[in-house]
């Protein structure tokens, strides 16, 4: 019973780590190459999104109504990048003057959603559901 | 669209397939589907709107 709860606590920690740093969960589990590749892919997608003029949605964004919160949830998947964006203020506001701003927003959202999938994959591996 | 398709296909193939062969096959399948469906939808939108 104790071993089971320790395993669950470890799985939750790994999932949290995978969310916080893209690919971090896999690296922690010893899958350095896979984790590194996943992390770099998500990071590149987010950076390209920011470069295209995209921004991280948040509670202060109410231009899209309820959708702002949905988009904010997608962006929240980027973990530390999202938190740092809110604290430091980079890519925090919209750039409607950029014609590619909407593409940038989509890149950032997809990066966040992919990181949720990667975190779930790390969880599955840590509890033994996946080899 | 190509950068987006490559990135998403790479992540999908890495987390959904176990073997090396399965990963590469799945990568090209997802990448191709993204490109083909993207072009079809783009042309439909261009013609309709």
Backbone of each chain as nested JSON, in Angstrom:
{
  "chains": [
    {"id": "A", "residues": [
      {"number": 1, "name": "UNK", "atoms": {"N": [0.835, -1.214, 0.0], "CA": [0.0, 0.0, 0.0], "C": [0.867, 1.26, 0.0]}},
      {"number": 2, "name": "UNK", "atoms": {"N": [1.928, 1.221, 0.869], "CA": [2.822, 2.377, 0.966], "C": [3.594, 2.56, -0.347]}},
      {"number": 3, "name": "UNK", "atoms": {"N": [4.016, 1.425, -0.903], "CA": [4.767, 1.472, -2.163], "C": [3.902, 2.08, -3.264]}},
      {"number": 4, "name": "UNK", "atoms": {"N": [2.614, 1.683, -3.27], "CA": [1.667, 2.188, -4.279], "C": [1.503, 3.702, -4.168]}},
      {"number": 5, "name": "UNK", "atoms": {"N": [1.358, 4.21, -2.911], "CA": [1.173, 5.651, -2.735], "C": [2.457, 6.42, -3.092]}},
      {"number": 6, "name": "UNK", "atoms": {"N": [3.613, 5.804, -2.784], "CA": [4.885, 6.451, -3.16], "C": [5.025, 6.522, -4.67]}},
      {"number": 7, "name": "UNK", "atoms": {"N": [4.567, 5.448, -5.344], "CA": [4.619, 5.398, -6.801], "C": [3.721, 6.482, -7.401]}},
      {"number": 8, "name": "UNK", "atoms": {"N": [2.516, 6.639, -6.796], "CA": [1.584, 7.664, -7.282], "C": [2.151, 9.064, -7.075]}},
      {"number": 9, "name": "UNK", "atoms": {"N": [2.767, 9.296, -5.898], "CA": [3.358, 10.606, -5.608], "C": [4.473, 10.907, -6.599]}},
      {"number": 10, "name": "UNK", "atoms": {"N": [5.267, 9.872, -6.89], "CA": [6.355, 10.051, -7.845], "C": [5.802, 10.348, -9.237]}},
      {"number": 11, "name": "UNK", "atoms": {"N": [4.722, 9.65, -9.611], "CA": [4.109, 9.871, -10.931], "C": [3.57, 11.29, -11.046]}},
      {"number": 12, "name": "UNK", "atoms": {"N": [2.978, 11.787, -9.961], "CA": [2.435, 13.154, -9.973], "C": [3.572, 14.166, -10.089]}},
      {"number": 13, "name": "UNK", "atoms": {"N": [4.674, 13.901, -9.359], "CA": [5.839, 14.791, -9.439], "C": [6.405, 14.817, -10.862]}},
      {"number": 14, "name": "UNK", "atoms": {"N": [6.494, 13.627, -11.485], "CA": [7.039, 13.539, -12.849], "C": [6.137, 14.275, -13.84]}},
      {"number": 15, "name": "UNK", "atoms": {"N": [4.812, 14.123, -13.65], "CA": [3.867, 14.817, -14.533], "C": [4.001, 16.332, -14.374]}},
      {"number": 16, "name": "UNK", "atoms": {"N": [4.146, 16.768, -13.113], "CA": [4.321, 18.195, -12.842], "C": [5.612, 18.713, -13.489]}},
      {"number": 17, "name": "UNK", "atoms": {"N": [6.672, 17.92, -13.355], "CA": [7.965, 18.303, -13.948], "C": [7.857, 18.375, -15.472]}},
      {"number": 18, "name": "UNK", "atoms": {"N": [7.132, 17.399, -16.051], "CA": [6.969, 17.361, -17.516], "C": [6.171, 18.564, -17.998]}},
      {"number": 19, "name": "UNK", "atoms": {"N": [5.202, 18.998, -17.176], "CA": [4.427, 20.197, -17.538], "C": [5.292, 21.456, -17.4]}},
      {"number": 20, "name": "UNK", "atoms": {"N": [6.054, 21.519, -16.285], "CA": [6.846, 22.719, -15.984], "C": [7.929, 22.942, -17.037]}},
      {"number": 21, "name": "UNK", "atoms": {"N": [8.693, 21.905, -17.34], "CA": [9.762, 21.991, -18.349], "C": [9.445, 20.966, -19.437]}},
      {"number": 22, "name": "UNK", "atoms": {"N": [9.078, 21.407, -20.635], "CA": [8.75, 20.451, -21.7], "C": [9.865, 19.414, -21.903]}},
      {"number": 23, "name": "UNK", "atoms": {"N": [9.485, 18.141, -21.805], "CA": [10.458, 17.058, -21.954], "C": [11.173, 16.692, -20.659]}},
      {"number": 24, "name": "UNK", "atoms": {"N": [10.989, 17.491, -19.622], "CA": [11.686, 17.272, -18.344], "C": [11.304, 15.964, -17.677]}},
      {"number": 25, "name": "UNK", "atoms": {"N": [10.045, 15.569, -17.807], "CA": [9.579, 14.319, -17.211], "C": [10.267, 13.116, -17.822]}},
      {"number": 26, "name": "UNK", "atoms": {"N": [10.408, 13.12, -19.138], "CA": [11.064, 12.011, -19.826], "C": [12.547, 11.957, -19.469]}},
      {"number": 27, "name": "UNK", "atoms": {"N": [13.172, 13.137, -19.382], "CA": [14.595, 13.185, -19.007], "C": [14.769, 12.625, -17.598]}},
      {"number": 28, "name": "UNK", "atoms": {"N": [13.871, 12.983, -16.692], "CA": [13.914, 12.492, -15.311], "C": [13.763, 10.969, -15.272]}},
      {"number": 29, "name": "UNK", "atoms": {"N": [12.953, 10.437, -16.203], "CA": [12.73, 8.991, -16.257], "C": [13.867, 8.244, -16.973]}},
      {"number": 30, "name": "UNK", "atoms": {"N": [14.871, 8.992, -17.406], "CA": [16.027, 8.375, -18.061], "C": [15.926, 8.303, -19.566]}},
      {"number": 31, "name": "UNK", "atoms": {"N": [14.864, 8.856, -20.136], "CA": [14.713, 8.869, -21.601], "C": [15.183, 10.225, -22.128]}},
      {"number": 32, "name": "UNK", "atoms": {"N": [16.487, 10.435, -22.009], "CA": [17.06, 11.744, -22.291], "C": [16.855, 12.186, -23.734]}},
      {"number": 33, "name": "UNK", "atoms": {"N": [17.098, 11.266, -24.665], "CA": [16.996, 11.625, -26.085], "C": [15.557, 11.995, -26.459]}},
      {"number": 34, "name": "UNK", "atoms": {"N": [14.621, 11.146, -26.025], "CA": [13.208, 11.385, -26.327], "C": [12.739, 12.691, -25.664]}},
      {"number": 35, "name": "UNK", "atoms": {"N": [13.095, 12.86, -24.386], "CA": [12.709, 14.064, -23.652], "C": [13.31, 15.318, -24.265]}},
      {"number": 36, "name": "UNK", "atoms": {"N": [14.586, 15.219, -24.63], "CA": [15.257, 16.366, -25.248], "C": [14.617, 16.747, -26.565]}},
      {"number": 37, "name": "UNK", "atoms": {"N": [14.317, 15.743, -27.364], "CA": [13.705, 16.007, -28.668], "C": [12.31, 16.61, -28.514]}},
      {"number": 38, "name": "UNK", "atoms": {"N": [11.511, 16.034, -27.584], "CA": [10.158, 16.565, -27.358], "C": [10.223, 17.996, -26.83]}},
      {"number": 39, "name": "UNK", "atoms": {"N": [11.142, 18.227, -25.883], "CA": [11.286, 19.554, -25.291], "C": [11.691, 20.595, -26.321]}},
      {"number": 40, "name": "UNK", "atoms": {"N": [12.667, 20.241, -27.152], "CA": [13.144, 21.185, -28.171], "C": [12.029, 21.491, -29.177]}},
      {"number": 41, "name": "UNK", "atoms": {"N": [11.264, 20.458, -29.558], "CA": [10.173, 20.666, -30.524], "C": [9.125, 21.641, -29.973]}},
      {"number": 42, "name": "UNK", "atoms": {"N": [8.708, 21.401, -28.731], "CA": [7.701, 22.28, -28.117], "C": [8.263, 23.695, -27.945]}},
      {"number": 43, "name": "UNK", "atoms": {"N": [9.509, 23.776, -27.481], "CA": [10.146, 25.076, -27.273], "C": [10.247, 25.847, -28.594]}},
      {"number": 44, "name": "UNK", "atoms": {"N": [10.667, 25.158, -29.666], "CA": [10.785, 25.809, -30.973], "C": [9.437, 26.307, -31.485]}},
      {"number": 45, "name": "UNK", "atoms": {"N": [8.401, 25.474, -31.31], "CA": [7.061, 25.892, -31.734], "C": [6.64, 27.176, -31.018]}},
      {"number": 46, "name": "UNK", "atoms": {"N": [6.885, 27.212, -29.701], "CA": [6.51, 28.396, -28.91], "C": [7.331, 29.614, -29.325]}},
      {"number": 47, "name": "UNK", "atoms": {"N": [8.632, 29.418, -29.549], "CA": [9.505, 30.54, -29.934], "C": [9.108, 31.083, -31.314]}},
      {"number": 48, "name": "UNK", "atoms": {"N": [8.814, 30.17, -32.247], "CA": [8.366, 30.618, -33.577], "C": [7.058, 31.404, -33.433]}},
      {"number": 49, "name": "UNK", "atoms": {"N": [6.169, 30.919, -32.568], "CA": [4.896, 31.613, -32.305], "C": [5.116, 33.024, -31.787]}},
      {"number": 50, "name": "UNK", "atoms": {"N": [6.054, 33.164, -30.843], "CA": [6.35, 34.497, -30.289], "C": [6.974, 35.388, -31.37]}},
      {"number": 51, "name": "UNK", "atoms": {"N": [7.883, 34.787, -32.161], "CA": [8.556, 35.537, -33.236], "C": [7.546, 36.034, -34.275]}},
      {"number": 52, "name": "UNK", "atoms": {"N": [6.487, 35.241, -34.514], "CA": [5.462, 35.64, -35.484], "C": [4.517, 36.716, -34.93]}},
      {"number": 53, "name": "UNK", "atoms": {"N": [4.672, 37.051, -33.659], "CA": [3.856, 38.097, -33.057], "C": [2.755, 37.569, -32.162]}},
      {"number": 54, "name": "UNK", "atoms": {"N": [2.805, 36.293, -31.843], "CA": [1.802, 35.712, -30.956], "C": [2.044, 36.115, -29.513]}},
      {"number": 55, "name": "UNK", "atoms": {"N": [1.056, 35.878, -28.682], "CA": [1.216, 36.198, -27.265], "C": [0.508, 35.159, -26.407]}},
      {"number": 56, "name": "UNK", "atoms": {"N": [0.836, 35.169, -25.12], "CA": [0.218, 34.248, -24.173], "C": [-1.089, 34.867, -23.668]}},
      {"number": 57, "name": "UNK", "atoms": {"N": [-2.168, 34.133, -23.849], "CA": [-3.454, 34.623, -23.353], "C": [-3.487, 34.494, -21.834]}},
      {"number": 58, "name": "UNK", "atoms": {"N": [-4.277, 35.357, -21.21], "CA": [-4.388, 35.298, -19.755], "C": [-5.698, 35.889, -19.309]}},
      {"number": 59, "name": "UNK", "atoms": {"N": [-5.849, 36.017, -17.997], "CA": [-7.108, 36.508, -17.45], "C": [-7.351, 37.982, -17.812]}},
      {"number": 60, "name": "UNK", "atoms": {"N": [-6.253, 38.71, -18.138], "CA": [-6.423, 40.12, -18.499], "C": [-6.892, 40.298, -19.942]}},
      {"number": 61, "name": "UNK", "atoms": {"N": [-6.794, 39.211, -20.725], "CA": [-7.242, 39.228, -22.119], "C": [-8.729, 38.941, -22.163]}},
      {"number": 62, "name": "UNK", "atoms": {"N": [-9.533, 39.935, -22.422], "CA": [-10.962, 39.612, -22.498], "C": [-11.553, 40.017, -23.841]}},
      {"number": 63, "name": "UNK", "atoms": {"N": [-10.675, 40.218, -24.82], "CA": [-11.14, 40.597, -26.152], "C": [-11.952, 39.52, -26.836]}},
      {"number": 64, "name": "UNK", "atoms": {"N": [-11.66, 38.253, -26.503], "CA": [-12.362, 37.14, -27.143], "C": [-13.435, 36.547, -26.229]}},
      {"number": 65, "name": "UNK", "atoms": {"N": [-13.726, 37.192, -25.097], "CA": [-14.717, 36.67, -24.167], "C": [-14.251, 35.372, -23.547]}},
      {"number": 66, "name": "UNK", "atoms": {"N": [-15.158, 34.395, -23.523], "CA": [-14.864, 33.112, -22.885], "C": [-13.695, 32.388, -23.564]}},
      {"number": 67, "name": "UNK", "atoms": {"N": [-13.572, 32.598, -24.887], "CA": [-12.493, 31.939, -25.64], "C": [-11.108, 32.305, -25.105]}},
      {"number": 68, "name": "UNK", "atoms": {"N": [-10.986, 33.528, -24.548], "CA": [-9.698, 33.949, -23.974], "C": [-9.253, 32.991, -22.881]}},
      {"number": 69, "name": "UNK", "atoms": {"N": [-10.22, 32.519, -22.078], "CA": [-9.881, 31.59, -20.999], "C": [-9.502, 30.227, -21.567]}},
      {"number": 70, "name": "UNK", "atoms": {"N": [-10.212, 29.817, -22.624], "CA": [-9.881, 28.534, -23.28], "C": [-8.47, 28.616, -23.863]}},
      {"number": 71, "name": "UNK", "atoms": {"N": [-8.186, 29.712, -24.585], "CA": [-6.853, 29.899, -25.172], "C": [-5.801, 30.004, -24.061]}},
      {"number": 72, "name": "UNK", "atoms": {"N": [-6.165, 30.667, -22.969], "CA": [-5.259, 30.789, -21.817], "C": [-4.918, 29.426, -21.25]}},
      {"number": 73, "name": "UNK", "atoms": {"N": [-5.922, 28.525, -21.205], "CA": [-5.685, 27.164, -20.72], "C": [-4.724, 26.427, -21.655]}},
      {"number": 74, "name": "UNK", "atoms": {"N": [-4.886, 26.622, -22.955], "CA": [-3.966, 26.0, -23.924], "C": [-2.537, 26.492, -23.67]}},
      {"number": 75, "name": "UNK", "atoms": {"N": [-2.399, 27.827, -23.545], "CA": [-1.066, 28.423, -23.335], "C": [-0.458, 27.993, -22.001]}},
      {"number": 76, "name": "UNK", "atoms": {"N": [-1.317, 27.774, -21.005], "CA": [-0.873, 27.361, -19.664], "C": [-0.109, 26.04, -19.73]}},
      {"number": 77, "name": "UNK", "atoms": {"N": [-0.366, 25.252, -20.768], "CA": [0.329, 23.977, -20.96], "C": [1.824, 24.137, -21.131]}},
      {"number": 78, "name": "UNK", "atoms": {"N": [2.289, 25.339, -21.434], "CA": [3.735, 25.547, -21.633], "C": [4.505, 25.674, -20.324]}},
      {"number": 79, "name": "UNK", "atoms": {"N": [3.799, 25.602, -19.2], "CA": [4.451, 25.546, -17.887], "C": [5.26, 26.771, -17.548]}},
      {"number": 80, "name": "UNK", "atoms": {"N": [6.565, 26.562, -17.394], "CA": [7.463, 27.628, -16.935], "C": [7.474, 28.818, -17.899]}},
      {"number": 81, "name": "UNK", "atoms": {"N": [7.371, 28.53, -19.206], "CA": [7.362, 29.622, -20.187], "C": [6.156, 30.53, -19.973]}},
      {"number": 82, "name": "UNK", "atoms": {"N": [5.008, 29.92, -19.674], "CA": [3.792, 30.697, -19.429], "C": [3.942, 31.529, -18.155]}},
      {"number": 83, "name": "UNK", "atoms": {"N": [4.439, 30.879, -17.098], "CA": [4.605, 31.565, -15.801], "C": [5.587, 32.731, -15.95]}},
      {"number": 84, "name": "UNK", "atoms": {"N": [6.716, 32.479, -16.62], "CA": [7.716, 33.539, -16.807], "C": [7.168, 34.672, -17.668]}},
      {"number": 85, "name": "UNK", "atoms": {"N": [6.342, 34.298, -18.65], "CA": [5.74, 35.33, -19.492], "C": [4.869, 36.269, -18.668]}},
      {"number": 86, "name": "UNK", "atoms": {"N": [4.112, 35.672, -17.735], "CA": [3.226, 36.491, -16.896], "C": [4.019, 37.333, -15.9]}},
      {"number": 87, "name": "UNK", "atoms": {"N": [5.136, 36.764, -15.387], "CA": [5.936, 37.494, -14.391], "C": [6.781, 38.588, -15.06]}},
      {"number": 88, "name": "UNK", "atoms": {"N": [7.467, 38.2, -16.14], "CA": [8.411, 39.136, -16.778], "C": [7.758, 40.021, -17.844]}},
      {"number": 89, "name": "UNK", "atoms": {"N": [6.603, 39.591, -18.322], "CA": [5.867, 40.429, -19.27], "C": [6.256, 40.267, -20.729]}},
      {"number": 90, "name": "UNK", "atoms": {"N": [7.044, 39.226, -21.082], "CA": [7.361, 39.045, -22.497], "C": [6.225, 38.303, -23.193]}},
      {"number": 91, "name": "UNK", "atoms": {"N": [5.955, 38.684, -24.42], "CA": [4.861, 38.111, -25.228], "C": [3.547, 38.106, -24.452]}},
      {"number": 92, "name": "UNK", "atoms": {"N": [3.34, 39.165, -23.688], "CA": [2.148, 39.21, -22.845], "C": [0.99, 39.948, -23.502]}},
      {"number": 93, "name": "UNK", "atoms": {"N": [1.298, 40.782, -24.509], "CA": [0.204, 41.534, -25.13], "C": [0.122, 41.233, -26.633]}},
      {"number": 94, "name": "UNK", "atoms": {"N": [-1.062, 41.516, -27.166], "CA": [-1.356, 41.213, -28.566], "C": [-0.627, 42.188, -29.502]}},
      {"number": 95, "name": "UNK", "atoms": {"N": [-0.267, 41.712, -30.699], "CA": [0.35, 42.573, -31.71], "C": [-0.496, 42.542, -32.982]}},
      {"number": 96, "name": "UNK", "atoms": {"N": [-1.639, 43.23, -32.986], "CA": [-2.522, 43.16, -34.164], "C": [-1.905, 43.776, -35.415]}},
      {"number": 97, "name": "UNK", "atoms": {"N": [-0.857, 44.604, -35.236], "CA": [-0.206, 45.209, -36.413], "C": [0.606, 44.178, -37.214]}},
      {"number": 98, "name": "UNK", "atoms": {"N": [0.95, 43.053, -36.573], "CA": [1.659, 41.972, -37.272], "C": [0.618, 41.134, -38.023]}},
      {"number": 99, "name": "UNK", "atoms": {"N": [0.846, 40.956, -39.336], "CA": [-0.119, 40.144, -40.088], "C": [-0.056, 38.675, -39.682]}},
      {"number": 100, "name": "UNK", "atoms": {"N": [1.062, 38.278, -39.084], "CA": [1.224, 36.87, -38.71], "C": [0.877, 36.608, -37.246]}},
      {"number": 101, "name": "UNK", "atoms": {"N": [0.328, 37.615, -36.552], "CA": [0.078, 37.483, -35.109], "C": [-0.85, 36.309, -34.783]}},
      {"number": 102, "name": "UNK", "atoms": {"N": [-1.886, 36.119, -35.622], "CA": [-2.833, 35.023, -35.351], "C": [-2.163, 33.657, -35.524]}},
      {"number": 103, "name": "UNK", "atoms": {"N": [-1.282, 33.56, -36.532], "CA": [-0.531, 32.308, -36.714], "C": [0.338, 32.051, -35.485]}},
      {"number": 104, "name": "UNK", "atoms": {"N": [0.945, 33.128, -34.993], "CA": [1.786, 33.02, -33.8], "C": [1.0, 32.529, -32.597]}},
      {"number": 105, "name": "UNK", "atoms": {"N": [-0.204, 33.078, -32.426], "CA": [-1.058, 32.639, -31.312], "C": [-1.355, 31.138, -31.417]}},
      {"number": 106, "name": "UNK", "atoms": {"N": [-1.655, 30.688, -32.644], "CA": [-1.966, 29.261, -32.849], "C": [-0.737, 28.397, -32.553]}},
      {"number": 107, "name": "UNK", "atoms": {"N": [0.444, 28.833, -32.988], "CA": [1.674, 28.077, -32.703], "C": [1.866, 27.914, -31.195]}},
      {"number": 108, "name": "UNK", "atoms": {"N": [1.661, 29.006, -30.447], "CA": [1.856, 28.947, -28.991], "C": [0.818, 28.022, -28.35]}},
      {"number": 109, "name": "UNK", "atoms": {"N": [-0.429, 28.124, -28.816], "CA": [-1.479, 27.271, -28.247], "C": [-1.207, 25.796, -28.527]}},
      {"number": 110, "name": "UNK", "atoms": {"N": [-0.788, 25.488, -29.758], "CA": [-0.503, 24.091, -30.113], "C": [0.683, 23.568, -29.301]}},
      {"number": 111, "name": "UNK", "atoms": {"N": [1.679, 24.432, -29.095], "CA": [2.828, 24.022, -28.27], "C": [2.358, 23.662, -26.86]}},
      {"number": 112, "name": "UNK", "atoms": {"N": [1.463, 24.461, -26.307], "CA": [0.919, 24.191, -24.966], "C": [0.147, 22.881, -24.936]}},
      {"number": 113, "name": "UNK", "atoms": {"N": [-0.696, 22.653, -25.943], "CA": [-1.488, 21.411, -25.992], "C": [-0.582, 20.188, -26.157]}},
      {"number": 114, "name": "UNK", "atoms": {"N": [0.456, 20.323, -26.987], "CA": [1.385, 19.199, -27.164], "C": [2.093, 18.888, -25.848]}},
      {"number": 115, "name": "UNK", "atoms": {"N": [2.4, 19.94, -25.081], "CA": [3.082, 19.696, -23.809], "C": [2.167, 18.985, -22.812]}},
      {"number": 116, "name": "UNK", "atoms": {"N": [0.859, 19.242, -22.872], "CA": [-0.082, 18.472, -22.038], "C": [0.002, 16.987, -22.406]}},
      {"number": 117, "name": "UNK", "atoms": {"N": [0.028, 16.691, -23.725], "CA": [0.115, 15.297, -24.175], "C": [1.427, 14.653, -23.716]}},
      {"number": 118, "name": "UNK", "atoms": {"N": [2.524, 15.43, -23.797], "CA": [3.826, 14.917, -23.381], "C": [3.828, 14.627, -21.872]}},
      {"number": 119, "name": "UNK", "atoms": {"N": [3.198, 15.518, -21.094], "CA": [3.119, 15.31, -19.64], "C": [2.3, 14.048, -19.332]}},
      {"number": 120, "name": "UNK", "atoms": {"N": [1.209, 13.828, -20.084], "CA": [0.396, 12.624, -19.878], "C": [1.18, 11.369, -20.265]}},
      {"number": 121, "name": "UNK", "atoms": {"N": [1.997, 11.473, -21.308], "CA": [2.838, 10.347, -21.719], "C": [3.843, 10.017, -20.607]}},
      {"number": 122, "name": "UNK", "atoms": {"N": [4.429, 11.058, -20.012], "CA": [5.374, 10.846, -18.904], "C": [4.662, 10.188, -17.724]}},
      {"number": 123, "name": "UNK", "atoms": {"N": [3.415, 10.592, -17.469], "CA": [2.626, 9.98, -16.388], "C": [2.394, 8.498, -16.671]}},
      {"number": 124, "name": "UNK", "atoms": {"N": [1.993, 8.183, -17.912], "CA": [1.743, 6.789, -18.299], "C": [2.989, 5.928, -18.128]}},
      {"number": 125, "name": "UNK", "atoms": {"N": [4.14, 6.479, -18.507], "CA": [5.393, 5.721, -18.375], "C": [5.726, 5.503, -16.904]}},
      {"number": 126, "name": "UNK", "atoms": {"N": [5.518, 6.567, -16.095], "CA": [5.912, 6.465, -14.683], "C": [5.044, 5.489, -13.893]}},
      {"number": 127, "name": "UNK", "atoms": {"N": [3.775, 5.301, -14.305], "CA": [2.946, 4.317, -13.567], "C": [2.995, 2.938, -14.226]}},
      {"number": 128, "name": "UNK", "atoms": {"N": [3.755, 2.821, -15.308], "CA": [3.93, 1.52, -15.944], "C": [2.887, 1.155, -16.969]}},
      {"number": 129, "name": "UNK", "atoms": {"N": [2.046, 2.114, -17.346], "CA": [1.027, 1.832, -18.355], "C": [1.658, 1.701, -19.742]}},
      {"number": 130, "name": "UNK", "atoms": {"N": [2.787, 2.395, -19.91], "CA": [3.54, 2.316, -21.163], "C": [4.949, 1.844, -20.847]}},
      {"number": 131, "name": "UNK", "atoms": {"N": [5.529, 1.16, -21.795], "CA": [6.894, 0.65, -21.538], "C": [7.919, 1.734, -21.868]}}
    ]},
    {"id": "B", "residues": [
      {"number": 1, "name": "UNK", "atoms": {"N": [3.092, 26.168, -42.437], "CA": [2.292, 24.949, -42.322], "C": [3.204, 23.717, -42.283]}},
      {"number": 2, "name": "UNK", "atoms": {"N": [4.304, 23.777, -43.058], "CA": [5.227, 22.638, -43.076], "C": [5.941, 22.494, -41.728]}},
      {"number": 3, "name": "UNK", "atoms": {"N": [6.378, 23.637, -41.163], "CA": [7.042, 23.606, -39.847], "C": [6.088, 23.063, -38.793]}},
      {"number": 4, "name": "UNK", "atoms": {"N": [4.859, 23.563, -38.836], "CA": [3.828, 23.123, -37.903], "C": [3.583, 21.618, -38.055]}},
      {"number": 5, "name": "UNK", "atoms": {"N": [3.424, 21.154, -39.312], "CA": [3.142, 19.736, -39.568], "C": [4.282, 18.84, -39.098]}},
      {"number": 6, "name": "UNK", "atoms": {"N": [5.523, 19.267, -39.363], "CA": [6.68, 18.46, -38.944], "C": [6.721, 18.349, -37.416]}},
      {"number": 7, "name": "UNK", "atoms": {"N": [6.511, 19.494, -36.731], "CA": [6.598, 19.502, -35.268], "C": [5.529, 18.611, -34.643]}},
      {"number": 8, "name": "UNK", "atoms": {"N": [4.289, 18.78, -35.098], "CA": [3.189, 18.011, -34.5], "C": [3.345, 16.522, -34.836]}},
      {"number": 9, "name": "UNK", "atoms": {"N": [3.717, 16.213, -36.08], "CA": [3.894, 14.808, -36.469], "C": [5.02, 14.165, -35.658]}},
      {"number": 10, "name": "UNK", "atoms": {"N": [6.09, 14.926, -35.403], "CA": [7.215, 14.384, -34.624], "C": [6.781, 14.043, -33.204]}},
      {"number": 11, "name": "UNK", "atoms": {"N": [6.051, 14.962, -32.565], "CA": [5.608, 14.712, -31.186], "C": [4.621, 13.542, -31.151]}},
      {"number": 12, "name": "UNK", "atoms": {"N": [3.658, 13.523, -32.075], "CA": [2.671, 12.435, -32.118], "C": [3.362, 11.083, -32.291]}},
      {"number": 13, "name": "UNK", "atoms": {"N": [4.315, 11.021, -33.218], "CA": [4.965, 9.736, -33.489], "C": [5.808, 9.287, -32.295]}},
      {"number": 14, "name": "UNK", "atoms": {"N": [6.421, 10.238, -31.59], "CA": [7.262, 9.872, -30.439], "C": [6.437, 9.358, -29.261]}},
      {"number": 15, "name": "UNK", "atoms": {"N": [5.23, 9.924, -29.074], "CA": [4.466, 9.502, -27.891], "C": [3.436, 8.404, -28.191]}},
      {"number": 16, "name": "UNK", "atoms": {"N": [3.164, 8.162, -29.485], "CA": [2.13, 7.168, -29.801], "C": [2.662, 5.837, -30.29]}},
      {"number": 17, "name": "UNK", "atoms": {"N": [3.908, 5.767, -30.689], "CA": [4.454, 4.514, -31.211], "C": [5.707, 4.114, -30.436]}},
      {"number": 18, "name": "UNK", "atoms": {"N": [5.889, 2.836, -30.254], "CA": [7.002, 2.332, -29.443], "C": [8.245, 2.024, -30.283]}},
      {"number": 19, "name": "UNK", "atoms": {"N": [8.026, 1.347, -31.425], "CA": [9.191, 0.908, -32.209], "C": [9.687, 2.02, -33.131]}},
      {"number": 20, "name": "UNK", "atoms": {"N": [10.966, 1.899, -33.518], "CA": [11.59, 2.908, -34.386], "C": [10.895, 2.944, -35.753]}},
      {"number": 21, "name": "UNK", "atoms": {"N": [10.61, 1.744, -36.274], "CA": [9.96, 1.629, -37.575], "C": [8.547, 2.222, -37.526]}},
      {"number": 22, "name": "UNK", "atoms": {"N": [7.834, 1.883, -36.456], "CA": [6.474, 2.404, -36.277], "C": [6.46, 3.911, -36.159]}},
      {"number": 23, "name": "UNK", "atoms": {"N": [7.47, 4.441, -35.453], "CA": [7.56, 5.901, -35.277], "C": [7.732, 6.611, -36.615]}},
      {"number": 24, "name": "UNK", "atoms": {"N": [8.676, 6.105, -37.438], "CA": [8.932, 6.794, -38.713], "C": [7.728, 6.686, -39.646]}},
      {"number": 25, "name": "UNK", "atoms": {"N": [7.084, 5.498, -39.683], "CA": [5.898, 5.335, -40.533], "C": [4.789, 6.289, -40.091]}},
      {"number": 26, "name": "UNK", "atoms": {"N": [4.564, 6.339, -38.776], "CA": [3.503, 7.187, -38.232], "C": [3.808, 8.668, -38.472]}},
      {"number": 27, "name": "UNK", "atoms": {"N": [5.109, 9.036, -38.378], "CA": [5.511, 10.417, -38.622], "C": [5.128, 10.837, -40.043]}},
      {"number": 28, "name": "UNK", "atoms": {"N": [5.516, 10.015, -41.036], "CA": [5.23, 10.377, -42.429], "C": [3.728, 10.359, -42.723]}},
      {"number": 29, "name": "UNK", "atoms": {"N": [3.005, 9.438, -42.088], "CA": [1.554, 9.358, -42.28], "C": [0.874, 10.647, -41.757]}},
      {"number": 30, "name": "UNK", "atoms": {"N": [1.212, 11.03, -40.521], "CA": [0.592, 12.228, -39.925], "C": [1.018, 13.487, -40.67]}},
      {"number": 31, "name": "UNK", "atoms": {"N": [2.307, 13.561, -41.009], "CA": [2.831, 14.725, -41.734], "C": [2.121, 14.886, -43.083]}},
      {"number": 32, "name": "UNK", "atoms": {"N": [1.993, 13.785, -43.815], "CA": [1.309, 13.814, -45.116], "C": [-0.152, 14.204, -44.978]}},
      {"number": 33, "name": "UNK", "atoms": {"N": [-0.808, 13.648, -43.97], "CA": [-2.232, 13.962, -43.767], "C": [-2.426, 15.448, -43.463]}},
      {"number": 34, "name": "UNK", "atoms": {"N": [-1.543, 15.987, -42.619], "CA": [-1.639, 17.419, -42.299], "C": [-1.5, 18.262, -43.572]}},
      {"number": 35, "name": "UNK", "atoms": {"N": [-0.506, 17.921, -44.399], "CA": [-0.261, 18.71, -45.609], "C": [-1.428, 18.598, -46.592]}},
      {"number": 36, "name": "UNK", "atoms": {"N": [-1.851, 17.36, -46.859], "CA": [-2.914, 17.141, -47.857], "C": [-4.219, 17.788, -47.401]}},
      {"number": 37, "name": "UNK", "atoms": {"N": [-4.607, 17.528, -46.144], "CA": [-5.865, 18.091, -45.642], "C": [-5.764, 19.62, -45.589]}},
      {"number": 38, "name": "UNK", "atoms": {"N": [-4.58, 20.129, -45.198], "CA": [-4.375, 21.579, -45.162], "C": [-4.586, 22.228, -46.52]}},
      {"number": 39, "name": "UNK", "atoms": {"N": [-3.987, 21.628, -47.566], "CA": [-4.14, 22.168, -48.921], "C": [-5.595, 22.096, -49.39]}},
      {"number": 40, "name": "UNK", "atoms": {"N": [-6.256, 20.964, -49.114], "CA": [-7.66, 20.803, -49.548], "C": [-8.549, 21.852, -48.87]}},
      {"number": 41, "name": "UNK", "atoms": {"N": [-8.386, 21.981, -47.543], "CA": [-9.208, 22.953, -46.801], "C": [-8.91, 24.379, -47.269]}},
      {"number": 42, "name": "UNK", "atoms": {"N": [-7.614, 24.675, -47.515], "CA": [-7.236, 26.022, -47.975], "C": [-7.897, 26.346, -49.318]}},
      {"number": 43, "name": "UNK", "atoms": {"N": [-7.909, 25.379, -50.245], "CA": [-8.532, 25.606, -51.55], "C": [-10.043, 25.769, -51.412]}},
      {"number": 44, "name": "UNK", "atoms": {"N": [-10.665, 24.975, -50.547], "CA": [-12.12, 25.081, -50.33], "C": [-12.452, 26.47, -49.795]}},
      {"number": 45, "name": "UNK", "atoms": {"N": [-11.68, 26.925, -48.81], "CA": [-11.931, 28.256, -48.219], "C": [-11.707, 29.339, -49.277]}},
      {"number": 46, "name": "UNK", "atoms": {"N": [-10.639, 29.165, -50.083], "CA": [-10.323, 30.165, -51.124], "C": [-11.457, 30.262, -52.153]}},
      {"number": 47, "name": "UNK", "atoms": {"N": [-12.0, 29.113, -52.566], "CA": [-13.071, 29.104, -53.575], "C": [-14.373, 29.634, -52.993]}},
      {"number": 48, "name": "UNK", "atoms": {"N": [-14.705, 29.215, -51.767], "CA": [-15.994, 29.584, -51.17], "C": [-16.035, 31.047, -50.698]}},
      {"number": 49, "name": "UNK", "atoms": {"N": [-14.929, 31.548, -50.166], "CA": [-14.966, 32.894, -49.571], "C": [-14.123, 33.874, -50.37]}}
    ]}
  ]
}
